[in-house]
Amino acid sequence: MPGKILNNIHNPLDVKKLENGDLKQLSRDVRKFLIDNVSRTGGHLSSNLGVVELTISLLKTFDFSRDKIVWDVGHQAYVYKILTGRKEQFDTLRQIDGLSGFPKTSESQYDFFNTGHSSTSISAALGMARARDLLGEDFNVIAVIGDGAMTGGMAFEALNDASHSKSKMIIVLNDNEMSISKNVGGLARYLSKVRISPKYVNAVDRVKRFLAPIPWLKRGVTTIVDAIKNLIKLVILPGRFFQQLGLKYIGPVDGHNFRELTRALNKASKETGPSIVHVVTTKGKGYEHAENFPDEFHGISPFNSNTGIVEHKRTRTFSDEFGDEMVRLAREDEKIHAIVAAMQAGTGLLSFEKLYPSRLTDVGIAEQHAVTLAAGMAASGLKPVFAVYSTFLQRAYDQIIHDVGLQNLHVVFAIDRAGLIGEDGETHQGLYDLSYLLHVPNMTILAPCDFKEFRVMLRFAVIQHDGPIAIRYPRGGGSEELFVHSKFEIGKAEIAKVGREITIITIGSSVELGIEVSNRLEMTGISAEIISCRSLKPFDEKTIVDSIKKTGRVAIIEDNCEVGGLASVVISVMANNSISAEVLRFAYPDEKIIHGKKSEVEKRYLMDSSSIFKRISAKWGDLIAKDKD
């Protein structure tokens, strides 16, 4: 239940009406509300606990019935959702037809830009500010960006543009020293100096000690010290980086101190050009488990709020298999080098990093750089493996083509979270990689259906292959071996189950779904042949053609969008071989795919085994029965 202050907050105006003395109680109410709800629904917790006071201060300072705010990524926008009229719906967070885990313009009048990927907020906010000026309007535009997101190249491009712009905008840098994994690189070191400069701290302490004994200054000491603090910052602290770019720098500010926050935000609102407010926060603030393990509580499944322990039993995942196999391969070949974009834990590479720290590079949130870095390594004789989520590899599309594909360099793309993701929704679905990789020159695309096949494919990709190669695999668990595999050959499909009347063509995680459908059909007397393609590029035309000629009916199942991908390849093969056969396609439609539990989303789009079985039966069941008669 909401706390006594939170219970009375229904929109941003209610926050503005609060007395300053009520703000601390509101922050306590919000934290309890967050922990209670996210422990039931799962979601991004530690980042939101860290921005409670910041969000309240933003709502207290600005008027979002006219001012606009863009939350970078949106992991940290839960507090904003709660305080902008969505408190009563918060128990539907990340559930099908419920609240999104990210800002969505269709969800609230107070969400001004859809986000989900990192480092976009400054560009979007600057665009809004420029449009405001060109249209002769008057309101504030605020971008809230984390220090992890600031490592992304797009953020620097936007800063560079904003630096010479005369458009007024406010950049709030939420500095909690983390993205998902610990931040790396020069910017992280720079911000660390800003946070804890001993010269600054010592100078302020000396000023306080000097002024405190003077009786006639007693009441004004705080004001004087604040003024001197600002002067010391200009002289001592390296906030010059932002100032030299042309931004007014304000900070660093204690992100859990309402007085400091409101003063800094009010000051920024009075600037006439671009400004940056540097706010230092603690990720997971107010919840011991999240403070101690902020990366584990960044994105977490439902958990026991008292113990902080995730309640469901964890199963072995493809990410686990990837990490363990990478360790085994690294023992055999010292040229293997892993690359991640702030995702060691998520991609299963923590053990690899511990055993081979010099052979893992974390580039921060910089996927474009990661791909071209891998290209440079490959051109120099190393065997780079870039472990990345499908949705984030999209950010490096040009680099995949220009720097890797066209040069035919041996870069291995280990594409985690391919296919339907579920609760994270439209911005995180891995439903496009088959389509956007298919036409990359020299690219090989593999998709394992189980753990055993995955290990074989990864070993082939890293040790034996020469050229660009991608292995896509789903989020979560899988089977050790779905069926007895034949020896792996590049570009050679497998017949997982022999049949006579329908050819079901599948790839990767969809193989298991195809087998389930085939078993259902068999119970009704329909014999379906299951083909696991293994490789989309190169593609095994012969196995496909021979099967379709035998059955005359084709069902294609893939965990990809319907534009491009497996079905497009199969239909092209049929055309090239002058094969006429009835075709049913099962893929995700050409539209944004909603969030929710994976099983529920599959049913919504008729991509579960029951729906596929019904559609196939309705199409061919009677015809097959007549043929048998």
LINBEL-V93469 format. One record per residue. N is the residue number from 0. SS is DSSP state (helix for helix, strand for strand, loop for the rest). PHI is phi in whole degrees, -180 to 180 (999 if undefined). Layout:
((N	SS	PHI) (N	SS	PHI))
This chain:
((0	loop	999) (1	loop	-61) (2	loop	-74) (3	loop	-63) (4	loop	-83) (5	helix	-58) (6	helix	-58) (7	helix	-99) (8	loop	-98) (9	loop	-120) (10	loop	-160) (11	helix	-58) (12	helix	-62) (13	helix	-65) (14	helix	-70) (15	helix	-63) (16	loop	-77) (17	loop	-66) (18	loop	-73) (19	helix	-58) (20	helix	-68) (21	helix	-88) (22	helix	-67) (23	helix	-65) (24	helix	-66) (25	helix	-62) (26	helix	-64) (27	helix	-66) (28	helix	-61) (29	helix	-65) (30	helix	-62) (31	helix	-63) (32	helix	-61) (33	helix	-61) (34	helix	-62) (35	helix	-60) (36	helix	-79) (37	helix	-68) (38	helix	-64) (39	helix	-93) (40	helix	-97) (41	loop	79) (42	strand	144) (43	loop	-96) (44	loop	-102) (45	helix	-62) (46	helix	-65) (47	helix	-75) (48	helix	-61) (49	loop	-76) (50	loop	-113) (51	helix	-61) (52	helix	-65) (53	helix	-62) (54	helix	-64) (55	helix	-60) (56	helix	-65) (57	helix	-63) (58	helix	-69) (59	helix	-73) (60	helix	-87) (61	loop	-109) (62	loop	-116) (63	loop	-84) (64	loop	-81) (65	loop	-134) (66	loop	-72) (67	strand	-128) (68	strand	-133) (69	strand	-122) (70	strand	-93) (71	loop	-64) (72	loop	63) (73	loop	103) (74	loop	-56) (75	loop	-102) (76	loop	-98) (77	helix	-62) (78	helix	-60) (79	helix	-61) (80	helix	-61) (81	helix	-59) (82	helix	-92) (83	helix	-117) (84	helix	94) (85	helix	-116) (86	helix	-61) (87	helix	-68) (88	helix	-99) (89	helix	-68) (90	helix	-73) (91	helix	-97) (92	loop	-52) (93	loop	65) (94	loop	-91) (95	loop	-61) (96	loop	67) (97	loop	-104) (98	loop	-66) (99	loop	-75) (100	loop	-79) (101	loop	-134) (102	loop	-61) (103	loop	-142) (104	loop	-64) (105	loop	-76) (106	loop	-94) (107	loop	-157) (108	loop	-68) (109	loop	-94) (110	loop	-99) (111	loop	-107) (112	loop	-160) (113	loop	-76) (114	loop	-134) (115	loop	177) (116	loop	-104) (117	loop	-83) (118	loop	75) (119	loop	-100) (120	helix	-67) (121	helix	-67) (122	helix	-62) (123	helix	-64) (124	helix	-65) (125	helix	-64) (126	helix	-62) (127	helix	-64) (128	helix	-66) (129	helix	-66) (130	helix	-62) (131	helix	-56) (132	helix	-67) (133	helix	-68) (134	loop	-90) (135	loop	72) (136	loop	-98) (137	loop	-143) (138	loop	-162) (139	loop	-86) (140	strand	-125) (141	strand	-123) (142	strand	-112) (143	strand	-107) (144	strand	-132) (145	strand	-83) (146	loop	-66) (147	loop	-66) (148	helix	-66) (149	helix	-70) (150	helix	-80) (151	loop	-74) (152	helix	-60) (153	helix	-62) (154	helix	-64) (155	helix	-69) (156	helix	-61) (157	helix	-68) (158	helix	-61) (159	helix	-62) (160	helix	-70) (161	helix	-65) (162	helix	-64) (163	loop	-105) (164	loop	-83) (165	loop	-94) (166	loop	-70) (167	loop	-75) (168	strand	-154) (169	strand	-119) (170	strand	-104) (171	strand	-100) (172	strand	-90) (173	strand	-85) (174	strand	-101) (175	loop	-117) (176	loop	69) (177	strand	-146) (178	loop	-104) (179	loop	-100) (180	loop	-95) (181	strand	-59) (182	loop	-67) (183	loop	-131) (184	loop	99) (185	helix	-63) (186	helix	-64) (187	helix	-62) (188	helix	-65) (189	helix	-62) (190	helix	-65) (191	helix	-62) (192	helix	-64) (193	helix	-63) (194	helix	-65) (195	helix	-123) (196	loop	-54) (197	helix	-64) (198	helix	-61) (199	helix	-65) (200	helix	-60) (201	helix	-65) (202	helix	-65) (203	helix	-64) (204	helix	-62) (205	helix	-65) (206	helix	-63) (207	helix	-61) (208	helix	-65) (209	helix	-71) (210	helix	-84) (211	helix	-55) (212	loop	-73) (213	loop	-80) (214	helix	-58) (215	helix	-72) (216	helix	-100) (217	loop	-53) (218	loop	-71) (219	loop	-98) (220	helix	-59) (221	helix	-60) (222	helix	-64) (223	helix	-65) (224	helix	-61) (225	helix	-61) (226	helix	-65) (227	helix	-68) (228	helix	-57) (229	helix	-63) (230	helix	-67) (231	helix	-61) (232	helix	-58) (233	helix	-65) (234	helix	-84) (235	helix	-99) (236	loop	-78) (237	loop	-81) (238	loop	-70) (239	helix	-61) (240	helix	-53) (241	helix	-72) (242	helix	-65) (243	helix	-70) (244	helix	-75) (245	loop	105) (246	loop	-102) (247	strand	-74) (248	strand	-99) (249	strand	-127) (250	strand	142) (251	strand	-72) (252	strand	-116) (253	strand	-67) (254	loop	-73) (255	loop	-121) (256	loop	-116) (257	helix	-61) (258	helix	-63) (259	helix	-67) (260	helix	-63) (261	helix	-65) (262	helix	-64) (263	helix	-66) (264	helix	-68) (265	helix	-63) (266	helix	-63) (267	helix	-64) (268	helix	-67) (269	loop	-92) (270	loop	-70) (271	loop	-99) (272	loop	-127) (273	strand	-72) (274	strand	-138) (275	strand	-130) (276	strand	-106) (277	strand	-91) (278	strand	-111) (279	strand	-99) (280	loop	-126) (281	loop	-109) (282	loop	-68) (283	loop	86) (284	loop	-49) (285	loop	91) (286	loop	-134) (287	helix	-51) (288	helix	-63) (289	helix	-74) (290	helix	-66) (291	helix	-76) (292	loop	-132) (293	loop	-63) (294	loop	-69) (295	loop	-69) (296	loop	-98) (297	loop	-62) (298	loop	-128) (299	strand	-132) (300	loop	-76) (301	loop	-50) (302	strand	-146) (303	loop	-79) (304	loop	-66) (305	loop	-77) (306	loop	-101) (307	loop	77) (308	loop	-95) (309	strand	-66) (310	loop	-84) (311	loop	-80) (312	loop	-73) (313	loop	-78) (314	loop	-104) (315	loop	-68) (316	strand	-118) (317	helix	-62) (318	helix	-62) (319	helix	-61) (320	helix	-60) (321	helix	-61) (322	helix	-61) (323	helix	-67) (324	helix	-69) (325	helix	-63) (326	helix	-63) (327	helix	-63) (328	helix	-66) (329	helix	-64) (330	helix	-65) (331	helix	-87) (332	loop	-139) (333	loop	-75) (334	loop	-84) (335	strand	-71) (336	strand	-137) (337	strand	-92) (338	strand	-128) (339	strand	-134) (340	loop	-113) (341	loop	62) (342	loop	-138) (343	loop	-58) (344	loop	-68) (345	loop	-63) (346	loop	-96) (347	loop	86) (348	loop	-103) (349	helix	-63) (350	helix	-66) (351	helix	-59) (352	helix	-62) (353	helix	-67) (354	helix	-81) (355	loop	-132) (356	helix	-60) (357	helix	-80) (358	helix	-112) (359	strand	-129) (360	strand	-115) (361	strand	-101) (362	loop	-89) (363	loop	79) (364	loop	-80) (365	loop	-151) (366	helix	-65) (367	helix	-61) (368	helix	-61) (369	helix	-59) (370	helix	-67) (371	helix	-73) (372	helix	-59) (373	helix	-61) (374	helix	-62) (375	helix	-64) (376	helix	-64) (377	helix	-64) (378	helix	-66) (379	loop	-108) (380	loop	103) (381	loop	-85) (382	strand	-118) (383	strand	-77) (384	strand	-122) (385	strand	-95) (386	strand	-93) (387	strand	-154) (388	strand	-72) (389	helix	-53) (390	helix	-65) (391	helix	-86) (392	helix	-67) (393	helix	-54) (394	helix	-69) (395	helix	-119) (396	helix	-59) (397	helix	-63) (398	helix	-66) (399	helix	-61) (400	helix	-74) (401	helix	-72) (402	helix	-96) (403	helix	-111) (404	helix	-62) (405	loop	-65) (406	loop	-92) (407	loop	55) (408	loop	-90) (409	loop	-81) (410	loop	-114) (411	strand	-98) (412	strand	-101) (413	strand	-92) (414	strand	-98) (415	strand	-82) (416	loop	57) (417	loop	-79) (418	strand	90) (419	loop	-70) (420	loop	-99) (421	loop	111) (422	loop	-65) (423	loop	-74) (424	loop	79) (425	loop	-58) (426	loop	-79) (427	loop	-117) (428	loop	-63) (429	strand	-97) (430	loop	-101) (431	loop	-126) (432	helix	-68) (433	helix	-59) (434	helix	-71) (435	helix	-83) (436	helix	-96) (437	helix	-58) (438	loop	-100) (439	loop	-73) (440	loop	-56) (441	loop	69) (442	loop	-78) (443	strand	-107) (444	strand	-125) (445	strand	-117) (446	strand	-147) (447	loop	-79) (448	loop	-100) (449	loop	-155) (450	helix	-64) (451	helix	-60) (452	helix	-65) (453	helix	-62) (454	helix	-62) (455	helix	-64) (456	helix	-65) (457	helix	-66) (458	helix	-61) (459	helix	-60) (460	helix	-62) (461	helix	-83) (462	helix	-92) (463	helix	-101) (464	loop	-74) (465	loop	-136) (466	loop	129) (467	loop	-66) (468	strand	-149) (469	strand	-121) (470	strand	-120) (471	strand	-105) (472	loop	-149) (473	loop	-83) (474	loop	-72) (475	loop	89) (476	strand	-87) (477	loop	-165) (478	loop	-92) (479	loop	-66) (480	loop	-154) (481	loop	-69) (482	loop	-154) (483	loop	-73) (484	loop	-83) (485	loop	-82) (486	loop	-60) (487	loop	-71) (488	loop	-132) (489	loop	-61) (490	loop	77) (491	loop	-118) (492	loop	-80) (493	strand	-122) (494	strand	-92) (495	strand	-75) (496	strand	-155) (497	loop	-80) (498	loop	-148) (499	loop	-121) (500	loop	-111) (501	strand	-141) (502	strand	-100) (503	strand	-105) (504	strand	-102) (505	strand	-135) (506	loop	-154) (507	loop	61) (508	loop	-66) (509	helix	-77) (510	helix	-62) (511	helix	-62) (512	helix	-63) (513	helix	-63) (514	helix	-66) (515	helix	-60) (516	helix	-63) (517	helix	-61) (518	helix	-64) (519	helix	-64) (520	helix	-64) (521	helix	-60) (522	helix	-66) (523	loop	-102) (524	loop	90) (525	loop	-103) (526	loop	-98) (527	strand	-116) (528	strand	-91) (529	strand	-106) (530	strand	-112) (531	strand	-98) (532	loop	-70) (533	loop	66) (534	strand	-123) (535	strand	-86) (536	strand	-148) (537	loop	-69) (538	loop	-116) (539	loop	-85) (540	helix	-69) (541	helix	-61) (542	helix	-61) (543	helix	-67) (544	helix	-62) (545	helix	-61) (546	helix	-69) (547	helix	-67) (548	helix	-61) (549	helix	-73) (550	helix	-96) (551	loop	78) (552	strand	-137) (553	strand	-131) (554	strand	-120) (555	strand	-114) (556	strand	-120) (557	strand	-149) (558	strand	-93) (559	strand	-146) (560	strand	-70) (561	loop	-74) (562	loop	-90) (563	loop	82) (564	loop	85) (565	helix	-61) (566	helix	-61) (567	helix	-64) (568	helix	-69) (569	helix	-62) (570	helix	-64) (571	helix	-65) (572	helix	-62) (573	helix	-61) (574	helix	-66) (575	helix	-66) (576	loop	-104) (577	loop	53) (578	loop	-99) (579	loop	-107) (580	loop	-154) (581	strand	-73) (582	strand	-128) (583	strand	-116) (584	strand	-111) (585	strand	-125) (586	strand	-154) (587	strand	-86) (588	loop	-66) (589	loop	-80) (590	loop	-160) (591	loop	-69) (592	loop	-98) (593	loop	-67) (594	loop	-96) (595	loop	149) (596	loop	-56) (597	helix	-55) (598	helix	-63) (599	helix	-72) (600	helix	-67) (601	helix	-59) (602	helix	-65) (603	helix	-59) (604	loop	-99) (605	loop	57) (606	loop	-111) (607	loop	-93) (608	helix	-62) (609	helix	-64) (610	helix	-66) (611	helix	-66) (612	helix	-58) (613	helix	-64) (614	helix	-69) (615	helix	-66) (616	helix	-62) (617	helix	-65) (618	helix	-77) (619	helix	-124) (620	helix	-55) (621	helix	-67) (622	helix	-64) (623	helix	-66) (624	helix	-62) (625	helix	-65) (626	helix	-60) (627	helix	-72) (628	loop	-70))
